[in-house]
Structures are given as C-alpha cells and as structure tokens.
C-alpha cells in the first residue's frame, strides 16, 4: 500500500461518491395512535375496577353440631339414646337439605348479581362513550367557531392595514410641476 495513488488513471476500482444523509420529519401518526390507545386503556381500567361498590351478601350454610349422646349407664337409657340419635339424624338431614337449598339460592343470587353488574357496566360504558362523543363534538364546534372568528379578525386586520397603506401612499405622493426642457443653441462652427 506504499504505492497507492488515488489519482491513478489505471486504477480498476470504481470510486464511490459520498451521499450525505437527509433528515426526514417523522410522522405524528404513531404518537396519536399511542395517545388514543392509552386513553382507551385508562377508560377500560377505570370502568372495570371503579364500577359499583355493591357488596354481595351470601348466606353461610348452617353448621350442625354433632348430637350428644348420653352415657349408657343403664339399659333403659340405651333405648332413649337410640331414639335421640334417630331424631338427631333426622334433624341433621333436614339441616343438610336446608343448607343445600341455601347454597343453591346463593349461587342463583350471585349469578343474577353478575348479570346485573355486566348490564350496569355496559350501560356505564355506553353513557361514557356518548359523553365522550358529545365532548368531542362540542370541542370541534368550539374550534371551528374560534377558527372562523380568527379568520374574520385576520381579514379585518389585513383590510385595515391595506387601507392604511393606501392612505399613506396617497399622503406621501406630491405632484411636482413638469420643468420644460432648456433650449440650448449650438455655437456656429468657424
């Protein structure tokens, strides 16, 4: 590489021309889309987790205490204990069926509450969307009115400036009388 001559006409490599990069202006579309997505996400989170604060009350199933049996001290008490045990078993069966019915009612109530909550959320979402549309429509109307007023103010200002400029031009022009050209005579040639 000691004999490298950049101006050698017999050089076989092609010269590369340098093209300076041009900066382009970025599009605002990704920013607008990002803002709209953030607003939609915030709206979803607020409506989902800030909904109604109604508490659902679920009845707890009745707990039956085990039947107490009297100590068998005598044979006569054994028959009474058997009767008591049968009565306790019957009451336990009734309590279990009552508990099952209460659990079924609680499941139905929870289902109805979930449906009501879904309906309320849908209604709230619809109302919020309607309110947002009304707000956007109002903002667009206000912006159009403000733009119209600004345009008419600008037109009045331009008209006034043009009128002032015309008055100033008329005031500064003065008429100068025309001077007749001087008559000159040429001397006779000797």
N, CA, C and O of each residue as an XYZ file, in Angstrom:
760
protein
N       0.807     -1.190      0.000
C       0.000      0.000      0.000
C       0.856      1.263      0.000
O       0.340      2.377      0.077
N       2.124      1.077     -0.084
C       3.012      2.239     -0.094
C       2.925      2.982     -1.409
O       3.214      4.178     -1.455
N       2.535      2.309     -2.482
C       2.492      2.939     -3.797
C       1.069      3.341     -4.187
O       0.769      3.421     -5.378
N       0.193      3.593     -3.226
C      -1.214      3.904     -3.531
C      -1.315      5.336     -4.033
O      -0.869      6.273     -3.371
N      -1.896      5.490     -5.190
C      -2.110      6.814     -5.766
C      -3.605      6.964     -6.042
O      -4.142      6.268     -6.904
N      -4.281      7.856     -5.327
C      -5.728      7.983     -5.522
C      -6.103      8.529     -6.894
O      -7.248      8.381     -7.321
N      -5.165      9.155     -7.587
C      -5.468      9.742     -8.894
C      -4.954      8.892    -10.049
O      -4.856      9.380    -11.175
N      -4.629      7.652     -9.794
C      -4.083      6.772    -10.833
C      -5.167      6.471    -11.869
O      -6.216      5.934    -11.512
N      -4.938      6.806    -13.150
C      -5.976      6.562    -14.159
C      -6.143      5.085    -14.493
O      -7.165      4.701    -15.061
N      -5.180      4.258    -14.161
C      -5.262      2.828    -14.460
C      -5.877      2.026    -13.310
O      -5.903      0.796    -13.355
N      -6.356      2.700    -12.310
C      -6.949      2.016    -11.155
C      -8.252      1.345    -11.590
O      -9.065      1.942    -12.297
N      -8.437      0.097    -11.159
C      -9.606     -0.669    -11.623
C     -10.799     -0.552    -10.681
O     -11.913     -0.890    -11.081
N     -10.612     -0.092     -9.460
C     -11.753      0.025     -8.529
C     -12.546      1.281     -8.849
O     -11.985      2.311     -9.221
N     -13.839      1.178     -8.699
C     -14.726      2.290     -9.014
C     -14.774      3.222     -7.814
O     -14.856      2.781     -6.668
N     -14.721      4.502     -8.094
C     -14.809      5.478     -6.998
C     -16.248      5.531     -6.484
O     -17.205      5.501     -7.258
N     -16.371      5.608     -5.183
C     -17.689      5.708     -4.580
C     -17.930      7.153     -4.196
O     -17.085      7.792     -3.568
N     -19.074      7.656     -4.573
C     -19.400      9.035     -4.215
C     -20.146      9.019     -2.889
O     -20.946      8.123     -2.618
N     -19.873     10.012     -2.080
C     -20.496     10.109     -0.765
C     -21.792     10.900     -0.893
O     -21.815     12.005     -1.434
N     -22.854     10.315     -0.388
C     -24.143     10.998     -0.382
C     -24.485     11.303      1.064
O     -24.588     10.404      1.899
N     -24.657     12.572      1.342
C     -24.945     12.970      2.716
C     -26.380     12.588      3.066
O     -27.291     12.817      2.270
N     -26.593     12.007      4.249
C     -27.960     11.598      4.609
C     -28.864     12.810      4.805
O     -28.437     13.870      5.264
N     -30.112     12.616      4.445
C     -31.097     13.680      4.560
C     -32.008     13.347      5.732
O     -32.530     12.236      5.825
N     -32.195     14.307      6.621
C     -33.074     14.083      7.766
C     -34.515     14.283      7.323
O     -34.850     15.264      6.659
N     -35.349     13.342      7.701
C     -36.759     13.433      7.359
C     -37.555     13.758      8.611
O     -37.172     13.394      9.722
N     -38.649     14.437      8.413
C     -39.525     14.763      9.529
C     -40.382     13.544      9.834
O     -40.965     12.940      8.934
N     -40.452     13.189     11.109
C     -41.212     11.990     11.473
C     -42.710     12.286     11.443
O     -43.140     13.433     11.564
N     -43.478     11.235     11.282
C     -44.927     11.357     11.203
C     -45.523     11.412     12.615
O     -45.057     10.696     13.502
N     -46.540     12.247     12.838
C     -47.183     12.300     14.157
C     -48.186     11.177     14.372
O     -48.744     11.053     15.462
N     -48.428     10.355     13.352
C     -49.441      9.305     13.454
C     -49.168      8.300     14.575
O     -50.106      7.969     15.300
N     -47.939      7.791     14.766
C     -47.718      6.851     15.874
C     -47.986      7.477     17.242
O     -48.477      6.805     18.149
N     -47.665      8.752     17.388
C     -47.931      9.425     18.659
C     -49.433      9.519     18.907
O     -49.891      9.277     20.024
N     -50.192      9.863     17.892
C     -51.644      9.981     18.039
C     -52.250      8.623     18.373
O     -53.115      8.524     19.242
N     -51.797      7.579     17.685
C     -52.315      6.231     17.956
C     -51.972      5.814     19.383
O     -52.806      5.226     20.072
N     -50.756      6.111     19.832
C     -50.360      5.769     21.195
C     -51.210      6.477     22.233
O     -51.604      5.871     23.229
N     -51.498      7.748     22.014
C     -52.323      8.506     22.960
C     -53.736      7.931     23.000
O     -54.316      7.781     24.075
N     -54.291      7.609     21.832
C     -55.643      7.038     21.810
C     -55.696      5.679     22.501
O     -56.658      5.377     23.208
N     -54.663      4.859     22.300
C     -54.626      3.562     22.986
C     -54.515      3.742     24.496
O     -55.160      3.021     25.258
N     -53.696      4.705     24.933
C     -53.563      4.953     26.372
C     -54.893      5.416     26.965
O     -55.265      4.994     28.059
N     -55.605      6.279     26.250
C     -56.907      6.734     26.740
C     -57.917      5.588     26.795
O     -58.692      5.486     27.745
N     -57.907      4.731     25.784
C     -58.829      3.591     25.785
C     -58.509      2.640     26.933
O     -59.415      2.126     27.590
N     -57.222      2.407     27.173
C     -56.822      1.530     28.273
C     -57.220      2.131     29.617
O     -57.731      1.425     30.486
N     -56.989      3.436     29.790
C     -57.375      4.087     31.044
C     -58.888      4.022     31.240
O     -59.363      3.785     32.351
N     -59.645      4.231     30.164
C     -61.098      4.155     30.263
C     -61.537      2.749     30.668
O     -62.400      2.587     31.531
N     -60.940      1.735     30.042
C     -61.291      0.350     30.376
C     -60.981      0.058     31.835
O     -61.807     -0.520     32.541
N     -59.790      0.455     32.296
C     -59.390      0.172     33.678
C     -60.317      0.885     34.648
O     -60.741      0.300     35.644
N     -60.636      2.143     34.368
C     -61.496      2.885     35.285
C     -62.904      2.304     35.334
O     -63.487      2.190     36.412
N     -63.454      1.939     34.191
C     -64.811      1.395     34.220
C     -64.843     -0.007     34.794
O     -65.833     -0.406     35.407
N     -63.769     -0.757     34.603
C     -63.734     -2.142     35.089
C     -63.566     -2.197     36.602
O     -64.261     -2.951     37.283
N     -62.645     -1.397     37.123
C     -62.297     -1.515     38.536
C     -62.882     -0.413     39.403
O     -62.768     -0.486     40.627
N     -63.491      0.587     38.830
C     -64.080      1.660     39.624
C     -65.601      1.652     39.468
O     -66.244      2.692     39.606
N     -66.165      0.508     39.189
C     -67.609      0.378     38.976
C     -68.375      0.543     40.274
O     -67.946      1.259     41.178
N     -69.501     -0.121     40.354
C     -70.318     -0.012     41.556
C     -69.663     -0.770     42.708
O     -68.954     -1.756     42.507
N     -69.920     -0.282     43.915
C     -69.324     -0.880     45.101
C     -70.362     -1.670     45.896
O     -70.287     -1.726     47.124
N     -71.323     -2.275     45.215
C     -72.330     -3.076     45.903
C     -71.686     -4.363     46.399
O     -70.936     -5.028     45.685
N     -72.007     -4.690     47.648
C     -71.467     -5.933     48.199
C     -72.506     -7.025     48.043
O     -73.701     -6.790     48.220
N     -72.054     -8.196     47.716
C     -72.941     -9.344     47.553
C     -72.921    -10.126     48.857
O     -71.869    -10.581     49.307
N     -74.103    -10.278     49.460
C     -74.204    -10.990     50.728
C     -74.620    -12.420     50.427
O     -75.652    -12.661     49.801
N     -73.816    -13.352     50.873
C     -74.103    -14.770     50.664
C     -74.335    -15.391     52.033
O     -73.527    -15.243     52.950
N     -75.459    -16.090     52.148
C     -75.747    -16.737     53.428
C     -74.844    -17.950     53.600
O     -74.672    -18.762     52.690
N     -74.277    -18.046     54.791
C     -73.423    -19.201     55.065
C     -74.309    -20.401     55.401
O     -75.333    -20.262     56.070
N     -73.909    -21.561     54.936
C     -74.730    -22.741     55.253
C     -74.713    -23.013     56.761
O     -73.720    -22.784     57.452
N     -75.863    -23.513     57.238
C     -75.992    -23.797     58.669
C     -75.081    -24.955     59.053
O     -75.026    -25.981     58.375
N     -74.377    -24.764     60.147
C     -73.482    -25.817     60.645
C     -74.207    -26.518     61.783
O     -74.670    -25.880     62.728
N     -74.298    -27.810     61.680
C     -74.985    -28.563     62.735
C     -73.946    -29.168     63.667
O     -72.925    -29.707     63.239
N     -74.235    -29.062     64.914
C     -73.339    -29.646     65.916
C     -73.637    -31.137     66.011
O     -74.790    -31.555     65.903
N     -72.609    -31.922     66.211
C     -72.874    -33.361     66.355
C     -73.763    -33.624     67.579
O     -73.651    -32.969     68.615
N     -74.628    -34.589     67.414
C     -75.570    -34.922     68.500
C     -74.813    -35.492     69.699
O     -73.916    -36.324     69.573
N     -75.217    -35.007     70.849
C     -74.584    -35.514     72.073
C     -75.360    -36.748     72.546
O     -76.589    -36.745     72.614
N     -74.628    -37.766     72.858
C     -75.277    -38.991     73.370
C     -75.012    -39.091     74.862
O     -73.922    -38.802     75.356
N     -76.008    -39.491     75.521
C     -75.874    -39.641     76.982
C     -75.084    -40.906     77.278
O     -75.198    -41.888     76.545
N     -74.306    -40.900     78.313
C     -73.549    -42.114     78.655
C     -74.512    -43.258     79.005
O     -75.524    -43.080     79.684
N     -74.147    -44.407     78.516
C     -75.020    -45.570     78.742
C     -74.734    -46.148     80.131
O     -73.879    -47.017     80.305
N     -75.478    -45.636     81.105
C     -75.290    -46.128     82.467
C     -76.211    -47.302     82.741
O     -75.931    -48.183     83.553
N     -77.339    -47.268     82.013
C     -78.294    -48.349     82.267
C     -78.891    -48.786     80.945
O     -78.757    -48.076     79.949
N     -79.523    -49.895     80.911
C     -80.109    -50.457     79.699
C     -81.325    -49.660     79.269
O     -81.629    -49.597     78.078
N     -82.019    -49.057     80.202
C     -83.213    -48.283     79.850
C     -82.821    -46.987     79.150
O     -83.549    -46.481     78.295
N     -81.690    -46.475     79.516
C     -81.232    -45.236     78.876
C     -80.741    -45.503     77.454
O     -80.692    -44.575     76.646
N     -80.378    -46.733     77.127
C     -79.879    -47.068     75.790
C     -80.971    -46.885     74.748
O     -80.725    -46.399     73.644
N     -82.209    -47.294     75.129
C     -83.309    -47.137     74.178
C     -83.605    -45.664     73.942
O     -83.857    -45.268     72.804
N     -83.582    -44.841     74.986
C     -83.812    -43.400     74.860
C     -82.696    -42.762     74.037
O     -82.943    -41.836     73.264
N     -81.486    -43.251     74.201
C     -80.352    -42.719     73.442
C     -80.504    -43.041     71.969
O     -80.165    -42.214     71.122
N     -81.009    -44.233     71.640
C     -81.223    -44.610     70.242
C     -82.281    -43.717     69.610
O     -82.138    -43.292     68.464
N     -83.350    -43.432     70.363
C     -84.386    -42.534     69.848
C     -83.829    -41.126     69.617
O     -84.117    -40.482     68.609
N     -83.030    -40.673     70.574
C     -82.421    -39.339     70.439
C     -81.481    -39.284     69.223
O     -81.433    -38.281     68.510
N     -80.745    -40.363     69.003
C     -79.820    -40.409     67.867
C     -80.590    -40.380     66.553
O     -80.172    -39.721     65.601
N     -81.727    -41.103     66.496
C     -82.541    -41.102     65.278
C     -83.105    -39.714     65.016
O     -83.126    -39.249     63.876
N     -83.569    -39.046     66.089
C     -84.109    -37.694     65.938
C     -83.011    -36.732     65.488
O     -83.246    -35.860     64.651
N     -81.808    -36.894     66.049
C     -80.686    -36.023     65.661
C     -80.305    -36.257     64.204
O     -79.974    -35.312     63.488
N     -80.351    -37.519     63.759
C     -80.037    -37.822     62.360
C     -81.059    -37.183     61.432
O     -80.710    -36.655     60.376
N     -82.353    -37.236     61.842
C     -83.390    -36.598     61.032
C     -83.172    -35.087     60.951
O     -83.274    -34.494     59.877
N     -82.870    -34.471     62.100
C     -82.654    -33.019     62.099
C     -81.392    -32.661     61.307
O     -81.344    -31.612     60.666
N     -80.372    -33.525     61.348
C     -79.157    -33.274     60.564
C     -79.461    -33.372     59.073
O     -78.938    -32.592     58.277
N     -80.315    -34.338     58.694
C     -80.699    -34.476     57.285
C     -81.462    -33.244     56.815
O     -81.224    -32.734     55.720
N     -82.389    -32.768     57.659
C     -83.149    -31.566     57.309
C     -82.228    -30.358     57.201
O     -82.372    -29.538     56.294
N     -81.281    -30.250     58.131
C     -80.349    -29.119     58.105
C     -79.471    -29.174     56.856
O     -79.169    -28.142     56.257
N     -79.066    -30.383     56.468
C     -78.239    -30.524     55.266
C     -79.025    -30.126     54.024
O     -78.490    -29.461     53.137
N     -80.316    -30.538     53.953
C     -81.126    -30.164     52.786
C     -81.378    -28.656     52.768
O     -81.383    -28.032     51.707
N     -81.589    -28.068     53.972
C     -81.747    -26.611     54.045
C     -80.464    -25.903     53.596
O     -80.520    -24.893     52.895
N     -79.320    -26.434     54.002
C     -78.036    -25.836     53.614
C     -77.828    -25.936     52.107
O     -77.326    -24.998     51.487
N     -78.213    -27.071     51.511
C     -78.079    -27.232     50.061
C     -78.980    -26.242     49.329
O     -78.578    -25.644     48.331
N     -80.205    -26.074     49.836
C     -81.123    -25.115     49.215
C     -80.578    -23.694     49.338
O     -80.651    -22.909     48.392
N     -80.028    -23.369     50.522
C     -79.454    -22.034     50.725
C     -78.266    -21.811     49.793
O     -78.093    -20.718     49.256
N     -77.447    -22.847     49.602
C     -76.300    -22.723     48.695
C     -76.779    -22.511     47.263
O     -76.208    -21.699     46.536
N     -77.825    -23.232     46.850
C     -78.391    -23.035     45.504
C     -78.919    -21.625     45.327
O     -78.701    -20.996     44.291
N     -79.629    -21.121     46.362
C     -80.131    -19.748     46.299
C     -78.983    -18.747     46.208
O     -79.067    -17.756     45.482
N     -77.909    -19.014     46.953
C     -76.754    -18.109     46.929
C     -76.106    -18.102     45.550
O     -75.694    -17.050     45.063
N     -76.014    -19.273     44.920
C     -75.436    -19.349     43.568
C     -76.311    -18.582     42.585
O     -75.799    -17.855     41.734
N     -77.639    -18.741     42.698
C     -78.553    -18.001     41.820
C     -78.407    -16.502     42.027
O     -78.355    -15.732     41.067
N     -78.340    -16.090     43.312
C     -78.204    -14.661     43.614
C     -76.889    -14.113     43.060
O     -76.846    -13.002     42.531
N     -75.822    -14.899     43.185
C     -74.525    -14.456     42.660
C     -74.578    -14.335     41.144
O     -74.021    -13.393     40.579
N     -75.244    -15.282     40.475
C     -75.389    -15.208     39.013
C     -76.177    -13.986     38.594
O     -75.798    -13.284     37.657
N     -77.291    -13.728     39.299
C     -78.096    -12.551     38.979
C     -77.312    -11.272     39.228
O     -77.406    -10.320     38.453
N     -76.531    -11.247     40.321
C     -75.720    -10.062     40.618
C     -74.666     -9.852     39.542
O     -74.388     -8.716     39.159
N     -74.073    -10.946     39.050
C     -73.063    -10.827     37.990
C     -73.692    -10.298     36.711
O     -73.103     -9.454     36.035
N     -74.892    -10.787     36.368
C     -75.580    -10.298     35.167
C     -75.921     -8.820     35.330
O     -75.743     -8.028     34.405
N     -76.417     -8.453     36.527
C     -76.755     -7.054     36.777
C     -75.509     -6.178     36.694
O     -75.559     -5.073     36.154
N     -74.389     -6.672     37.230
C     -73.146     -5.898     37.168
C     -72.686     -5.740     35.726
O     -72.213     -4.671     35.343
N     -72.819     -6.790     34.923
C     -72.455     -6.701     33.499
C     -73.329     -5.698     32.770
O     -72.838     -4.899     31.973
N     -74.648     -5.741     33.047
C     -75.554     -4.781     32.414
C     -75.207     -3.356     32.827
O     -75.202     -2.442     32.003
N     -74.915     -3.177     34.125
C     -74.559     -1.842     34.614
C     -73.269     -1.359     33.971
O     -73.156     -0.188     33.611
N     -72.294     -2.254     33.825
C     -71.022     -1.867     33.192
C     -71.242     -1.498     31.737
O     -70.655     -0.532     31.250
N     -72.087     -2.259     31.026
C     -72.366     -1.951     29.619
C     -73.082     -0.611     29.500
O     -72.774      0.191     28.619
N     -74.044     -0.375     30.397
C     -74.759      0.895     30.379
C     -73.810      2.050     30.661
O     -73.857      3.081     29.989
N     -72.942      1.872     31.664
C     -71.978      2.917     32.008
C     -71.031      3.173     30.851
O     -70.705      4.323     30.556
N     -70.584      2.105     30.189
C     -69.677      2.266     29.045
C     -70.376      3.015     27.921
O     -69.780      3.887     27.289
N     -71.638      2.680     27.669
C     -72.391      3.376     26.621
C     -72.571      4.849     26.941
O     -72.420      5.709     26.073
N     -72.900      5.135     28.216
C     -73.068      6.528     28.612
C     -71.756      7.289     28.509
O     -71.733      8.433     28.055
N     -70.666      6.660     28.928
C     -69.362      7.326     28.856
C     -68.970      7.577     27.409
O     -68.421      8.632     27.092
N     -69.244      6.617     26.524
C     -68.928      6.809     25.105
C     -69.766      7.946     24.528
O     -69.270      8.760     23.749
N     -71.043      7.995     24.917
C     -71.907      9.073     24.449
C     -71.413     10.421     24.954
O     -71.378     11.398     24.205
N     -71.024     10.473     26.249
C     -70.491     11.713     26.813
C     -69.215     12.133     26.103
O     -69.013     13.316     25.827
N     -68.349     11.161     25.805
C     -67.095     11.478     25.113
C     -67.376     12.005     23.715
O     -66.737     12.958     23.268
N     -68.339     11.385     23.015
C     -68.684     11.846     21.667
C     -69.246     13.259     21.717
O     -68.921     14.089     20.868
N     -70.094     13.539     22.715
C     -70.647     14.876     22.866
C     -69.544     15.886     23.148
O     -69.548     16.990     22.603
N     -68.591     15.501     24.009
C     -67.486     16.409     24.332
C     -66.625     16.677     23.109
O     -66.214     17.815     22.878
N     -66.349     15.647     22.327
C     -65.540     15.828     21.109
C     -66.284     16.706     20.114
O     -65.694     17.581     19.480
N     -67.597     16.463     19.981
C     -68.387     17.271     19.053
C     -68.390     18.732     19.492
O     -68.251     19.635     18.667
N     -68.551     18.960     20.800
C     -68.529     20.329     21.318
C     -67.178     20.988     21.116
O     -67.103     22.165     20.762
N     -66.105     20.230     21.340
C     -64.765     20.787     21.150
C     -64.530     21.122     19.686
O     -63.930     22.150     19.375
N     -64.999     20.259     18.779
C     -64.833     20.523     17.348
C     -65.626     21.764     16.944
O     -65.147     22.589     16.167
N     -66.839     21.889     17.475
C     -67.660     23.056     17.173
C     -66.998     24.324     17.696
O     -66.951     25.336     16.996
N     -66.479     24.272     18.937
C     -65.787     25.429     19.506
C     -64.553     25.782     18.695
O     -64.274     26.959     18.464
N     -63.809     24.764     18.259
C     -62.604     25.017     17.471
C     -62.963     25.641     16.133
O     -62.274     26.549     15.668
N     -64.044     25.162     15.502
C     -64.463     25.727     14.220
C     -64.906     27.175     14.394
O     -64.578     28.029     13.570
N     -65.652     27.458     15.467
C     -66.086     28.821     15.735
C     -64.893     29.728     15.976
O     -64.833     30.837     15.445
N     -63.934     29.256     16.783
C     -62.744     30.059     17.070
C     -61.932     30.296     15.804
O     -61.407     31.391     15.607
N     -61.820     29.282     14.939
C     -61.075     29.441     13.692
C     -61.768     30.445     12.786
O     -61.108     31.266     12.147
N     -63.098     30.387     12.724
C     -63.845     31.346     11.911
C     -63.670     32.764     12.420
O     -63.477     33.691     11.633
N     -63.738     32.940     13.742
C     -63.545     34.263     14.320
C     -62.131     34.769     14.072
O     -61.935     35.941     13.751
N     -61.143     33.885     14.218
C     -59.758     34.292     13.979
C     -59.561     34.682     12.521
O     -58.852     35.646     12.230
N     -60.181     33.942     11.595
C     -60.054     34.265     10.174
C     -60.700     35.608      9.865
O     -60.142     36.407      9.113
N     -61.883     35.866     10.445
C     -62.539     37.149     10.185
C     -61.751     38.297     10.812
O     -61.659     39.372     10.218
N     -61.178     38.090     12.010
C     -60.331     39.120     12.620
C     -59.103     39.391     11.766
O     -58.709     40.543     11.583
N     -58.494     38.319     11.239
C     -57.316     38.489     10.390
C     -57.688     39.221      9.109
O     -56.930     40.067      8.636
N     -58.858     38.901      8.538
C     -59.295     39.582      7.319
C     -59.516     41.065      7.581
O     -59.130     41.907      6.770
N     -60.144     41.390      8.727
C     -60.347     42.794      9.081
C     -59.020     43.507      9.283
O     -58.858     44.655      8.869
N     -58.061     42.822      9.927
C     -56.753     43.435     10.160
C     -56.025     43.677      8.844
O     -55.407     44.727      8.667
N     -56.089     42.722      7.915
C     -55.443     42.895      6.600
C     -56.114     44.018      5.828
O     -55.444     44.820      5.178
N     -57.446     44.073      5.902
C     -58.170     45.132      5.201
C     -57.790     46.500      5.760
O     -57.579     47.451      5.007
N     -57.705     46.591      7.100
C     -57.309     47.856      7.726
C     -55.883     48.242      7.371
O     -55.594     49.411      7.115
N     -54.979     47.245      7.357
C     -53.587     47.537      7.010
C     -53.480     47.986      5.560
O     -52.711     48.897      5.255
N     -54.238     47.364      4.660
C     -54.213     47.762      3.250
C     -54.761     49.172      3.085
O     -54.227     49.969      2.313
N     -55.829     49.473      3.814
C     -56.410     50.814      3.744
C     -55.427     51.852      4.271
O     -55.261     52.913      3.669
N     -54.773     51.552      5.399
C     -53.778     52.473      5.959
C     -52.611     52.659      5.003
O     -52.110     53.773      4.847
N     -52.171     51.577      4.357
C     -51.059     51.676      3.415
C     -51.455     52.528      2.216
O     -50.654     53.331      1.736
N     -52.689     52.360      1.726
C     -53.152     53.167      0.591
C     -53.226     54.636      0.979
O     -52.825     55.503      0.202
N     -53.739     54.926      2.186
C     -53.800     56.310      2.659
C     -52.404     56.898      2.793
O     -52.175     58.054      2.437
N     -51.464     56.095      3.310
C     -50.100     56.592      3.481
C     -49.453     56.881      2.130
O     -48.724     57.863      1.990
N     -49.712     56.039      1.145
C     -49.130     56.258     -0.190
C     -49.734     57.506     -0.822
O     -49.023     58.290     -1.450
N     -51.041     57.694     -0.660
C     -51.682     58.884     -1.218
C     -51.181     60.144     -0.528
O     -51.039     61.186     -1.168
N     -50.909     60.058      0.780
C     -50.443     61.231      1.521
C     -48.997     61.587      1.202
O     -48.627     62.757      1.295
N     -48.185     60.635      0.835
C     -46.765     60.929      0.597
C     -46.466     61.318     -0.838
O     -45.421     61.915     -1.099
N     -47.326     61.009     -1.757
C     -47.034     61.396     -3.148
C     -47.389     62.870     -3.346
O     -48.492     63.308     -3.019
N     -46.454     63.606     -3.876
C     -46.698     65.022     -4.189
C     -46.484     65.204     -5.679
O     -45.649     64.551     -6.305
N     -47.255     66.098     -6.207
C     -47.135     66.348     -7.632
C     -46.096     67.442     -7.832
O     -46.199     68.532     -7.269
N     -45.129     67.138     -8.619
C     -44.104     68.146     -8.951
C     -44.414     68.675    -10.345
O     -44.731     67.917    -11.262
N     -44.313     69.998    -10.482
C     -44.618     70.543    -11.809
C     -43.549     70.099    -12.809
O     -42.376     69.940    -12.471
N     -43.980     69.915    -13.995
C     -43.059     69.499    -15.044
C     -42.210     70.695    -15.461
O     -42.741     71.779    -15.700
N     -40.911     70.506    -15.547
C     -39.993     71.576    -15.946
C     -39.770     71.439    -17.451
O     -39.396     70.373    -17.940
N     -40.002     72.522    -18.169
C     -39.779     72.418    -19.605
C     -38.283     72.274    -19.878
O     -37.462     72.848    -19.162
N     -37.937     71.530    -20.882
C     -36.521     71.360    -21.163
C     -35.892     72.689    -21.597
O     -36.505     73.491    -22.301
N     -34.691     72.884    -21.165
C     -33.984     74.127    -21.517
C     -33.587     74.073    -22.994
O     -33.189     73.038    -23.529
N     -33.715     75.208    -23.600
C     -33.335     75.254    -25.007
C     -31.874     75.649    -25.095
O     -31.446     76.636    -24.498
N     -31.162     74.914    -25.802
C     -29.741     75.223    -25.971
C     -29.468     75.424    -27.463
O     -30.014     74.739    -28.327
N     -28.644     76.346    -27.703
C     -28.269     76.588    -29.091
C     -26.828     76.197    -29.272
O     -25.994     76.407    -28.391
N     -26.555     75.654    -30.366
C     -25.186     75.247    -30.622
C     -24.437     76.411    -31.279
O     -24.978     77.083    -32.157
N     -23.209     76.644    -30.859
C     -22.458     77.761    -31.462
C     -22.080     77.424    -32.912
O     -21.883     76.257    -33.250
N     -21.980     78.445    -33.758
C     -21.635     78.194    -35.146
C     -20.193     77.707    -35.256
O     -19.322     78.094    -34.477
N     -19.987     76.911    -36.171
C     -18.652     76.359    -36.355
C     -17.802     77.338    -37.163
O     -18.297     77.803    -38.189
N     -16.573     77.693    -36.798
C     -15.721     78.618    -37.520
C     -14.851     77.894    -38.453
O     -14.052     78.510    -39.159
